[in-house]
Amino acid sequence: MKRIAIAACIFSMLALPFVGNWLRRTPEDRCALDGGALVTSYRVRVEDAEGQSSDFCCIRCAQLWLERQEQPARAIWVTDETSGARIDAEAAHYVRSLVVTTPTMGNRIHAFRDLADAERHAEKCRGTILTGGERPFAKRQ
């Protein structure tokens, strides 16, 4: 009986780190770059050259991740902040404003499907609509 108790104690001590890790898991998805929580309004999804999808907490995280990749992404989608719909990054209108989307990255770039929504955000939040090479993902090959 004493041997069983000792074995149970040893097993418990060995299993404790695994149980603790399992209990601390978070059910929500995390950013592929920094592990931050994904907020629906600012989420970015990138499909890499091999067809694998990665999600990011903001435009800045996606940009940094893309800079590290050897091959260009197949597709990039951003979230329209007004509707929450996923849209092709090339079709989006972007605004750099005083509103920070993710404090850890300091991202101030916002994506909108409709130009009118982008203009409203720019006016309300002292922002600028990004054009040409200023647009996120513009240098994508």
Helices and strands as residue ranges (DSSP letters): H 2-24, G 40-42, E 44-47, E 53-56, H 59-67, E 75-79, E 86-88, G 89-91, E 93-96, E 109-112, H 115-124, E 128-129, G 132-134
